[in-house]
């Protein structure tokens, strides 16, 4: 019986993805998007805002930005729109999840970096045709 349980646990462990280290997350961001340092500056700022003054999250948005909240999709055209409607656009549980986000649990895809199990997506956009200048910011929020 113990051997069967141990075999089942080993099989389950092989099916679950291994947690990535902070170094692996950094490397994935750098390889897919470039400027991983820039991501971590924005990530740190967003987390600080979530912990101390959540409305400051608005300053990290790439506008227009899509926010899904209250069963609706909102196109937020500028930072002030987000600030003015913050309490209805950001759920406290999303803010708490962002504040508690561990680096090794970030989701890294070609679309961006997901925080809070995909509740917030941060991406790196090109600011010129050659993509020599880029900017990290919040692309979307999915409460």
N, CA and C atoms as an extended XYZ file, in Angstrom:
429
Properties=species:S:1:pos:R:3:atomname:S:1:resname:S:1:resid:I:1 pbc="F F F"
N         0.828       -1.195        0.000 N   UNK     1
C         0.000        0.000        0.000 CA  UNK     1
C         0.873        1.261        0.000 C   UNK     1
N         1.890        1.323        0.848 N   UNK     2
C         2.790        2.465        0.875 CA  UNK     2
C         3.519        2.623       -0.449 C   UNK     2
N         3.935        1.485       -1.029 N   UNK     3
C         4.647        1.549       -2.300 CA  UNK     3
C         3.738        2.113       -3.386 C   UNK     3
N         2.468        1.738       -3.394 N   UNK     4
C         1.514        2.240       -4.387 CA  UNK     4
C         1.310        3.739       -4.202 C   UNK     4
N         1.184        4.183       -2.977 N   UNK     5
C         1.005        5.609       -2.705 CA  UNK     5
C         2.242        6.395       -3.117 C   UNK     5
N         3.417        5.858       -2.820 N   UNK     6
C         4.655        6.539       -3.198 CA  UNK     6
C         4.784        6.616       -4.717 C   UNK     6
N         4.439        5.544       -5.399 N   UNK     7
C         4.495        5.529       -6.864 CA  UNK     7
C         3.530        6.556       -7.444 C   UNK     7
N         2.341        6.661       -6.858 N   UNK     8
C         1.351        7.632       -7.327 CA  UNK     8
C         1.854        9.062       -7.111 C   UNK     8
N         2.477        9.328       -5.970 N   UNK     9
C         3.013       10.664       -5.695 CA  UNK     9
C         4.145       11.025       -6.663 C   UNK     9
N         4.996       10.064       -6.954 N   UNK    10
C         6.083       10.318       -7.902 CA  UNK    10
C         5.514       10.599       -9.283 C   UNK    10
N         4.536        9.833       -9.702 N   UNK    11
C         3.904       10.050      -11.008 CA  UNK    11
C         3.257       11.430      -11.059 C   UNK    11
N         2.585       11.830       -9.991 N   UNK    12
C         1.953       13.148       -9.934 CA  UNK    12
C         3.008       14.252      -10.004 C   UNK    12
N         4.105       14.079       -9.294 N   UNK    13
C         5.172       15.077       -9.302 CA  UNK    13
C         5.758       15.240      -10.701 C   UNK    13
N         5.830       14.163      -11.458 N   UNK    14
C         6.355       14.245      -12.821 CA  UNK    14
C         5.400       14.982      -13.750 C   UNK    14
N         4.111       14.954      -13.460 N   UNK    15
C         3.125       15.632      -14.289 CA  UNK    15
C         3.050       17.124      -14.013 C   UNK    15
N         3.356       17.537      -12.792 N   UNK    16
C         3.273       18.944      -12.418 CA  UNK    16
C         4.540       19.671      -12.853 C   UNK    16
N         4.402       20.865      -13.402 N   UNK    17
C         5.605       21.596      -13.794 CA  UNK    17
C         6.421       21.999      -12.571 C   UNK    17
N         7.719       21.943      -12.735 N   UNK    18
C         8.596       22.344      -11.631 CA  UNK    18
C         8.532       23.863      -11.479 C   UNK    18
N         8.588       24.310      -10.259 N   UNK    19
C         8.593       25.755      -10.020 CA  UNK    19
C         9.889       26.334      -10.562 C   UNK    19
N         9.763       27.446      -11.250 N   UNK    20
C        10.939       28.099      -11.815 CA  UNK    20
C        11.626       28.924      -10.736 C   UNK    20
N        12.927       28.995      -10.831 N   UNK    21
C        13.673       29.830       -9.893 CA  UNK    21
C        13.603       31.280      -10.365 C   UNK    21
N        13.969       32.191       -9.488 N   UNK    22
C        13.996       33.605       -9.860 CA  UNK    22
C        14.955       33.838      -11.022 C   UNK    22
N        16.061       33.106      -11.037 N   UNK    23
C        17.032       33.239      -12.132 CA  UNK    23
C        16.429       32.773      -13.446 C   UNK    23
N        15.665       31.683      -13.412 N   UNK    24
C        15.020       31.178      -14.631 CA  UNK    24
C        13.956       32.153      -15.131 C   UNK    24
N        13.197       32.744      -14.218 N   UNK    25
C        12.187       33.732      -14.598 CA  UNK    25
C        12.869       34.926      -15.251 C   UNK    25
N        13.933       35.418      -14.633 N   UNK    26
C        14.683       36.542      -15.188 CA  UNK    26
C        15.167       36.215      -16.599 C   UNK    26
N        15.763       35.029      -16.761 N   UNK    27
C        16.283       34.612      -18.067 CA  UNK    27
C        15.169       34.489      -19.095 C   UNK    27
N        14.021       33.946      -18.702 N   UNK    28
C        12.882       33.825      -19.629 CA  UNK    28
C        12.398       35.194      -20.083 C   UNK    28
N        12.276       36.120      -19.154 N   UNK    29
C        11.840       37.478      -19.511 CA  UNK    29
C        12.851       38.108      -20.457 C   UNK    29
N        14.121       37.987      -20.138 N   UNK    30
C        15.178       38.571      -20.969 CA  UNK    30
C        15.170       37.952      -22.371 C   UNK    30
N        15.024       36.627      -22.452 N   UNK    31
C        15.043       35.942      -23.747 CA  UNK    31
C        13.824       36.265      -24.603 C   UNK    31
N        12.659       36.373      -23.992 N   UNK    32
C        11.422       36.586      -24.751 CA  UNK    32
C        11.186       38.071      -25.033 C   UNK    32
N        11.390       38.921      -24.044 N   UNK    33
C        11.013       40.333      -24.155 CA  UNK    33
C        12.186       41.300      -24.167 C   UNK    33
N        13.309       40.895      -23.608 N   UNK    34
C        14.420       41.811      -23.428 CA  UNK    34
C        14.161       42.732      -22.247 C   UNK    34
N        15.185       43.402      -21.787 N   UNK    35
C        15.098       44.375      -20.707 CA  UNK    35
C        14.411       43.827      -19.452 C   UNK    35
N        14.894       42.693      -18.988 N   UNK    36
C        14.330       42.113      -17.765 CA  UNK    36
C        14.477       43.058      -16.580 C   UNK    36
N        15.572       43.836      -16.561 N   UNK    37
C        15.743       44.804      -15.466 CA  UNK    37
C        14.595       45.811      -15.467 C   UNK    37
N        14.199       46.258      -16.662 N   UNK    38
C        13.073       47.182      -16.780 CA  UNK    38
C        11.785       46.569      -16.266 C   UNK    38
N        11.580       45.275      -16.560 N   UNK    39
C        10.388       44.602      -16.020 CA  UNK    39
C        10.407       44.643      -14.505 C   UNK    39
N        11.536       44.282      -13.907 N   UNK    40
C        11.590       44.191      -12.454 CA  UNK    40
C        11.450       45.554      -11.777 C   UNK    40
N        11.824       46.625      -12.458 N   UNK    41
C        11.562       47.964      -11.921 CA  UNK    41
C        10.057       48.220      -11.853 C   UNK    41
N         9.351       47.893      -12.937 N   UNK    42
C         7.897       48.095      -12.963 CA  UNK    42
C         7.218       47.150      -11.973 C   UNK    42
N         7.631       45.890      -11.961 N   UNK    43
C         7.065       44.901      -11.042 CA  UNK    43
C         7.191       45.371       -9.596 C   UNK    43
N         8.372       45.858       -9.230 N   UNK    44
C         8.602       46.354       -7.872 CA  UNK    44
C         7.702       47.551       -7.570 C   UNK    44
N         7.579       48.464       -8.522 N   UNK    45
C         6.723       49.637       -8.331 CA  UNK    45
C         5.259       49.270       -8.188 C   UNK    45
N         4.809       48.318       -8.996 N   UNK    46
C         3.412       47.866       -8.919 CA  UNK    46
C         3.153       47.190       -7.578 C   UNK    46
N         4.091       46.361       -7.134 N   UNK    47
C         3.916       45.705       -5.833 CA  UNK    47
C         3.912       46.726       -4.693 C   UNK    47
N         4.808       47.689       -4.742 N   UNK    48
C         4.826       48.729       -3.705 CA  UNK    48
C         3.502       49.492       -3.694 C   UNK    48
N         3.015       49.833       -4.881 N   UNK    49
C         1.728       50.532       -4.967 CA  UNK    49
C         0.620       49.674       -4.370 C   UNK    49
N         0.601       48.393       -4.704 N   UNK    50
C        -0.445       47.496       -4.188 CA  UNK    50
C        -0.411       47.423       -2.664 C   UNK    50
N         0.787       47.503       -2.098 N   UNK    51
C         0.919       47.395       -0.641 CA  UNK    51
C         0.627       48.706        0.082 C   UNK    51
N         0.987       49.849       -0.532 N   UNK    52
C         0.943       51.106        0.210 CA  UNK    52
C        -0.075       52.122       -0.295 C   UNK    52
N        -0.284       52.202       -1.586 N   UNK    53
C        -1.252       53.141       -2.145 CA  UNK    53
C        -1.715       52.606       -3.505 C   UNK    53
N        -2.671       51.677       -3.495 N   UNK    54
C        -3.059       50.970       -4.716 CA  UNK    54
C        -3.403       51.860       -5.912 C   UNK    54
N        -3.912       53.051       -5.686 N   UNK    55
C        -4.265       53.929       -6.811 CA  UNK    55
C        -3.026       54.262       -7.643 C   UNK    55
N        -1.842       54.207       -7.031 N   UNK    56
C        -0.607       54.484       -7.762 CA  UNK    56
C        -0.331       53.459       -8.862 C   UNK    56
N        -1.021       52.328       -8.833 N   UNK    57
C        -0.895       51.326       -9.901 CA  UNK    57
C        -1.209       51.969      -11.250 C   UNK    57
N        -2.107       52.946      -11.258 N   UNK    58
C        -2.520       53.609      -12.501 CA  UNK    58
C        -1.336       54.199      -13.259 C   UNK    58
N        -0.313       54.615      -12.562 N   UNK    59
C         0.850       55.217      -13.192 CA  UNK    59
C         1.683       54.250      -14.011 C   UNK    59
N         1.422       52.960      -13.870 N   UNK    60
C         2.176       51.945      -14.602 CA  UNK    60
C         1.409       51.414      -15.813 C   UNK    60
N         0.252       51.970      -16.081 N   UNK    61
C        -0.569       51.495      -17.190 CA  UNK    61
C        -0.060       51.946      -18.540 C   UNK    61
N        -0.275       51.099      -19.543 N   UNK    62
C        -0.052       51.444      -20.945 CA  UNK    62
C        -1.431       51.740      -21.511 C   UNK    62
N        -1.698       52.984      -21.779 N   UNK    63
C        -3.039       53.404      -22.184 CA  UNK    63
C        -3.121       53.552      -23.692 C   UNK    63
N        -4.258       53.123      -24.273 N   UNK    64
C        -5.443       52.574      -23.618 CA  UNK    64
C        -5.155       51.178      -23.053 C   UNK    64
N        -5.782       50.874      -21.932 N   UNK    65
C        -5.585       49.620      -21.213 CA  UNK    65
C        -6.939       48.943      -21.039 C   UNK    65
N        -6.941       47.634      -21.141 N   UNK    66
C        -8.172       46.862      -20.966 CA  UNK    66
C        -8.274       46.375      -19.524 C   UNK    66
N        -9.429       46.600      -18.911 N   UNK    67
C        -9.691       46.111      -17.562 CA  UNK    67
C       -11.000       45.320      -17.592 C   UNK    67
N       -10.925       44.077      -17.115 N   UNK    68
C       -12.116       43.253      -16.963 CA  UNK    68
C       -12.493       43.254      -15.489 C   UNK    68
N       -13.677       43.765      -15.209 N   UNK    69
C       -14.155       43.845      -13.824 CA  UNK    69
C       -15.669       43.850      -13.837 C   UNK    69
N       -16.259       43.298      -12.801 N   UNK    70
C       -17.714       43.322      -12.633 CA  UNK    70
C       -18.445       42.687      -13.810 C   UNK    70
N       -17.830       41.694      -14.451 N   UNK    71
C       -18.447       41.035      -15.588 CA  UNK    71
C       -18.451       41.865      -16.853 C   UNK    71
N       -17.725       42.973      -16.859 N   UNK    72
C       -17.674       43.885      -18.017 CA  UNK    72
C       -16.223       44.080      -18.447 C   UNK    72
N       -16.058       44.489      -19.702 N   UNK    73
C       -14.742       44.855      -20.213 CA  UNK    73
C       -14.725       46.358      -20.444 C   UNK    73
N       -13.710       47.011      -19.880 N   UNK    74
C       -13.582       48.457      -19.983 CA  UNK    74
C       -12.291       48.804      -20.724 C   UNK    74
N       -12.380       49.736      -21.649 N   UNK    75
C       -11.205       50.286      -22.298 CA  UNK    75
C       -10.887       51.595      -21.586 C   UNK    75
N        -9.828       51.583      -20.811 N   UNK    76
C        -9.439       52.758      -20.043 CA  UNK    76
C        -8.494       53.577      -20.919 C   UNK    76
N        -8.918       54.768      -21.296 N   UNK    77
C        -8.198       55.558      -22.281 CA  UNK    77
C        -7.011       56.322      -21.725 C   UNK    77
N        -7.088       56.707      -20.454 N   UNK    78
C        -5.985       57.464      -19.864 CA  UNK    78
C        -5.916       57.211      -18.365 C   UNK    78
N        -4.782       57.567      -17.798 N   UNK    79
C        -4.520       57.309      -16.385 CA  UNK    79
C        -5.604       57.886      -15.481 C   UNK    79
N        -6.065       59.086      -15.744 N   UNK    80
C        -7.061       59.715      -14.877 CA  UNK    80
C        -8.374       58.940      -14.858 C   UNK    80
N        -8.750       58.322      -16.000 N   UNK    81
C        -9.956       57.476      -16.040 CA  UNK    81
C        -9.811       56.308      -15.073 C   UNK    81
N        -8.611       55.736      -15.045 N   UNK    82
C        -8.365       54.601      -14.150 CA  UNK    82
C        -8.427       55.053      -12.692 C   UNK    82
N        -7.794       56.180      -12.400 N   UNK    83
C        -7.786       56.708      -11.029 CA  UNK    83
C        -9.216       57.028      -10.584 C   UNK    83
N        -9.977       57.706      -11.442 N   UNK    84
C       -11.340       58.118      -11.088 CA  UNK    84
C       -12.265       56.941      -10.808 C   UNK    84
N       -11.999       55.807      -11.457 N   UNK    85
C       -12.876       54.637      -11.322 CA  UNK    85
C       -12.183       53.469      -10.642 C   UNK    85
N       -11.093       53.742       -9.941 N   UNK    86
C       -10.250       52.692       -9.378 CA  UNK    86
C       -11.023       51.696       -8.520 C   UNK    86
N       -11.856       52.193       -7.623 N   UNK    87
C       -12.552       51.299       -6.683 CA  UNK    87
C       -13.488       50.324       -7.370 C   UNK    87
N       -14.002       50.664       -8.531 N   UNK    88
C       -14.865       49.728       -9.246 CA  UNK    88
C       -14.094       48.880      -10.254 C   UNK    88
N       -12.862       49.275      -10.569 N   UNK    89
C       -12.072       48.540      -11.559 CA  UNK    89
C       -11.099       47.535      -10.951 C   UNK    89
N       -10.693       47.743       -9.704 N   UNK    90
C        -9.719       46.857       -9.059 CA  UNK    90
C       -10.319       46.222       -7.816 C   UNK    90
N       -10.421       44.911       -7.816 N   UNK    91
C       -10.903       44.194       -6.639 CA  UNK    91
C        -9.795       44.104       -5.597 C   UNK    91
N       -10.169       44.160       -4.337 N   UNK    92
C        -9.186       44.072       -3.260 CA  UNK    92
C        -8.420       42.756       -3.328 C   UNK    92
N        -9.083       41.673       -3.710 N   UNK    93
C        -8.384       40.384       -3.785 CA  UNK    93
C        -7.305       40.404       -4.876 C   UNK    93
N        -7.533       41.151       -5.958 N   UNK    94
C        -6.516       41.303       -6.995 CA  UNK    94
C        -5.348       42.109       -6.471 C   UNK    94
N        -5.632       43.199       -5.781 N   UNK    95
C        -4.581       44.031       -5.189 CA  UNK    95
C        -3.748       43.206       -4.213 C   UNK    95
N        -4.408       42.419       -3.364 N   UNK    96
C        -3.702       41.582       -2.390 CA  UNK    96
C        -2.835       40.533       -3.077 C   UNK    96
N        -3.355       39.939       -4.148 N   UNK    97
C        -2.593       38.915       -4.878 CA  UNK    97
C        -1.359       39.526       -5.538 C   UNK    97
N        -1.481       40.721       -6.064 N   UNK    98
C        -0.345       41.406       -6.690 CA  UNK    98
C         0.698       41.751       -5.618 C   UNK    98
N         0.234       42.247       -4.478 N   UNK    99
C         1.153       42.606       -3.396 CA  UNK    99
C         1.931       41.390       -2.903 C   UNK    99
N         1.317       40.219       -2.915 N   UNK   100
C         1.957       39.005       -2.422 CA  UNK   100
C         2.604       38.144       -3.492 C   UNK   100
N         2.710       38.649       -4.705 N   UNK   101
C         3.253       37.873       -5.819 CA  UNK   101
C         4.717       37.522       -5.604 C   UNK   101
N         5.042       36.236       -5.721 N   UNK   102
C         6.429       35.778       -5.668 CA  UNK   102
C         6.992       35.740       -7.082 C   UNK   102
N         8.233       36.121       -7.237 N   UNK   103
C         8.869       36.135       -8.554 CA  UNK   103
C         8.824       34.758       -9.198 C   UNK   103
N         9.076       33.713       -8.425 N   UNK   104
C         9.125       32.380       -9.013 CA  UNK   104
C         7.755       31.850       -9.435 C   UNK   104
N         6.689       32.585       -9.163 N   UNK   105
C         5.345       32.196       -9.605 CA  UNK   105
C         4.817       33.078      -10.731 C   UNK   105
N         5.657       33.940      -11.297 N   UNK   106
C         5.231       34.766      -12.426 CA  UNK   106
C         4.980       33.869      -13.643 C   UNK   106
N         4.062       34.291      -14.499 N   UNK   107
C         3.768       33.593      -15.746 CA  UNK   107
C         4.457       34.374      -16.859 C   UNK   107
N         5.358       33.739      -17.583 N   UNK   108
C         6.081       34.415      -18.658 CA  UNK   108
C         5.666       33.798      -19.990 C   UNK   108
N         5.060       34.615      -20.863 N   UNK   109
C         4.666       34.166      -22.196 CA  UNK   109
C         5.134       35.203      -23.217 C   UNK   109
N         4.903       34.918      -24.476 N   UNK   110
C         5.268       35.874      -25.519 CA  UNK   110
C         4.396       37.124      -25.472 C   UNK   110
N         3.267       37.064      -24.785 N   UNK   111
C         2.362       38.211      -24.659 CA  UNK   111
C         2.750       39.151      -23.528 C   UNK   111
N         3.493       38.649      -22.558 N   UNK   112
C         3.876       39.471      -21.423 CA  UNK   112
C         4.151       38.622      -20.197 C   UNK   112
N         4.108       39.258      -19.045 N   UNK   113
C         4.356       38.588      -17.776 CA  UNK   113
C         3.095       38.722      -16.925 C   UNK   113
N         2.559       37.587      -16.505 N   UNK   114
C         1.336       37.561      -15.716 CA  UNK   114
C         1.619       37.535      -14.234 C   UNK   114
N         0.898       38.386      -13.509 N   UNK   115
C         0.953       38.429      -12.055 CA  UNK   115
C        -0.386       37.931      -11.517 C   UNK   115
N        -0.370       37.476      -10.289 N   UNK   116
C        -1.597       37.089       -9.591 CA  UNK   116
C        -2.411       36.093      -10.423 C   UNK   116
N        -1.698       35.078      -10.927 N   UNK   117
C        -2.327       34.016      -11.707 CA  UNK   117
C        -3.056       34.564      -12.940 C   UNK   117
N        -2.488       35.600      -13.552 N   UNK   118
C        -3.048       36.178      -14.763 CA  UNK   118
C        -4.018       37.324      -14.537 C   UNK   118
N        -4.143       37.790      -13.302 N   UNK   119
C        -5.043       38.908      -13.025 CA  UNK   119
C        -4.488       40.223      -13.557 C   UNK   119
N        -3.174       40.296      -13.728 N   UNK   120
C        -2.549       41.491      -14.302 CA  UNK   120
C        -1.471       41.035      -15.272 C   UNK   120
N        -1.423       41.704      -16.434 N   UNK   121
C        -0.394       41.404      -17.430 CA  UNK   121
C         0.434       42.643      -17.691 C   UNK   121
N         1.737       42.466      -17.557 N   UNK   122
C         2.704       43.526      -17.821 CA  UNK   122
C         3.478       43.113      -19.070 C   UNK   122
N         3.655       44.056      -19.995 N   UNK   123
C         4.376       43.738      -21.220 CA  UNK   123
C         5.350       44.844      -21.574 C   UNK   123
N         6.221       44.532      -22.521 N   UNK   124
C         7.232       45.467      -22.997 CA  UNK   124
C         6.839       45.870      -24.415 C   UNK   124
N         6.584       47.164      -24.629 N   UNK   125
C         6.180       47.626      -25.956 CA  UNK   125
C         7.314       48.415      -26.614 C   UNK   125
N         7.331       48.381      -27.932 N   UNK   126
C         8.306       49.145      -28.715 CA  UNK   126
C         7.832       50.584      -28.829 C   UNK   126
N         8.756       51.507      -28.680 N   UNK   127
C         8.441       52.923      -28.794 CA  UNK   127
C         8.891       53.515      -30.131 C   UNK   127
N         9.608       52.698      -30.926 N   UNK   128
C        10.032       53.135      -32.255 CA  UNK   128
C         9.982       51.939      -33.206 C   UNK   128
N        10.076       52.193      -34.509 N   UNK   129
C         9.956       51.134      -35.506 CA  UNK   129
C        11.027       50.055      -35.368 C   UNK   129
N        12.210       50.434      -34.998 N   UNK   130
C        13.304       49.475      -34.851 CA  UNK   130
C        13.262       48.745      -33.506 C   UNK   130
N        12.385       49.176      -32.633 N   UNK   131
C        12.233       48.608      -31.285 CA  UNK   131
C        13.531       48.752      -30.477 C   UNK   131
N        14.240       49.844      -30.730 N   UNK   132
C        15.443       50.143      -29.949 CA  UNK   132
C        15.082       50.708      -28.583 C   UNK   132
N        13.950       51.377      -28.505 N   UNK   133
C        13.455       51.937      -27.245 CA  UNK   133
C        12.167       51.224      -26.887 C   UNK   133
N        12.110       50.740      -25.662 N   UNK   134
C        10.928       50.006      -25.207 CA  UNK   134
C        10.470       50.544      -23.861 C   UNK   134
N         9.269       50.142      -23.482 N   UNK   135
C         8.707       50.551      -22.188 CA  UNK   135
C         7.873       49.406      -21.637 C   UNK   135
N         8.128       49.056      -20.390 N   UNK   136
C         7.321       48.074      -19.680 CA  UNK   136
C         6.133       48.783      -19.041 C   UNK   136
N         4.983       48.129      -19.030 N   UNK   137
C         3.821       48.678      -18.356 CA  UNK   137
C         2.682       47.665      -18.314 C   UNK   137
N         1.633       48.030      -17.610 N   UNK   138
C         0.472       47.153      -17.468 CA  UNK   138
C        -0.330       47.211      -18.754 C   UNK   138
N        -0.541       46.047      -19.353 N   UNK   139
C        -1.313       45.927      -20.593 CA  UNK   139
C        -2.784       45.680      -20.291 C   UNK   139
N        -3.045       44.803      -19.296 N   UNK   140
C        -4.444       44.502      -18.966 CA  UNK   140
C        -4.563       44.014      -17.540 C   UNK   140
N        -5.798       44.132      -17.017 N   UNK   141
C        -6.147       43.665      -15.686 CA  UNK   141
C        -7.411       42.831      -15.819 C   UNK   141
N        -7.388       41.656      -15.191 N   UNK   142
C        -8.508       40.721      -15.270 CA  UNK   142
C        -8.926       40.315      -13.865 C   UNK   142
N        -9.822       41.079      -13.270 N   UNK   143
C       -10.291       40.769      -11.915 CA  UNK   143
C       -11.163       39.536      -11.948 C   UNK   143
